[in-house]
Amino acid sequence: MSEVLIELAAILELRKSASGNESYVASLHEKGLNKILEKIGEESTETILAAKDYDCDDSGSQQALIHETADLWFHTMVMLSHLNLGPEQVLEELQKRFNISGLEEKASRQN
């Protein structure tokens, strides 16, 4: 699965230098970090609402939640790209947490 994130990151890097008239990603980069963060906020809210409306017996609500989560992940990837970061760093951080409890990890951030 991480291959998808790596491939998406490569595509985002290519689109970063395209014209904003030709690429949605390029248009976000041209508008700057605040616009990208605004999109992440918007997608976060839409994901939360889709999760609240989720019904495991309704394929429409399942697809809505998957779609909104994909939008959130996508825009988060655009943010990372804008800041010259990539999914590798996030995946590495998640991997570091495999052998530590969530409570221990959270406590370590408070120090």
N, C-alpha and C positions, 0 to 999 in steps of 0.2 A: 504493500500500500504506500509506503513512503516513496516509492518510485514515482507515483502520481504527483506527489508534492514537489519532488525534485524536477520533474518534467515541467510542471506548471511554473516553478520558479525560473527555469530557463526561458520559457515563453514570455514571462513577465519582464525579464531583463531585456529581451529583444524588443518588446513593445515599448519599453521605457523611452527609447530614443526615436520612436516613430512620431509622425505628426498627430496632433490631437484631433485633426479632422478625419484621420484614417483609423484611429484606435481609441477605444474607450479607456484603456489603461493609460495610454499616453496623455489623454485629456485629463485624467485624474492627476498624473504627475505634474502636468502644466499648471493645474489649479493649486497644487501644493499640499503640504501635510495636513493643514486644517480641513481641507475638503475631503481628503482620504479618511481622516478621523471621524468626520461628520458621517460619511458613508458607513463606517464601522458601527457607529452609534445607531444609525438607522437600521442596519441589518441585525444588530443585537436585539433591538426592540422587536423587530419582526420575527426573529427566532424565538424570543420569549413568548410572544403572543401565539405563535404556531404550536409551541410546546404546551401552553395552557389549554389550547383547543384540541390537543392530540387525543385521538380515539383509536386504540389499537385494532378495533374492528372496522375502521373506516380507512380504506386505501387512499382516499383524497386527503385526509388529514395527515396520514403518514408521508405522502408525497410533499405536502406543504412544508412539513417540518424538515424533511431532507433537503428540499429546495432552499429554504431559508438558511439552514445550517451551511449549505454549500456557498451561498452568497456571503455569509459571514466569514467563512474560512478564506474565500477568494479575496475579499477586501482586506482581510488581515495580512494575506500574502502580499498584496499590493503595498501595504504599509511597510512591511519588512523590506521589500524591494526598494521602496523610496528611501529607506534609512540604511541602504546597503547591507542589509542582513538577509538571511535566508532560512528556509525551513530546517536546514542542517543543524543550526544552532539550537533551535527549539526542540528538535528531535533528540539531540544530544542531552539537553537539559532534562527532558522527560526520561530518557534512559538512565540518567544518574539517579533518578528518584525511585527506580525499581526496587532497590534494596533498602529503602528507608520508609518508615511508616509516614503517612500523610501528616499525622500529628507532630512527629519529630521534625519533619521538613518545615512545617509551618512555624514551629517554635524556633528553629534555627534562623529564620528570616527576621525574627523580632530582636535578635541580638546584634 
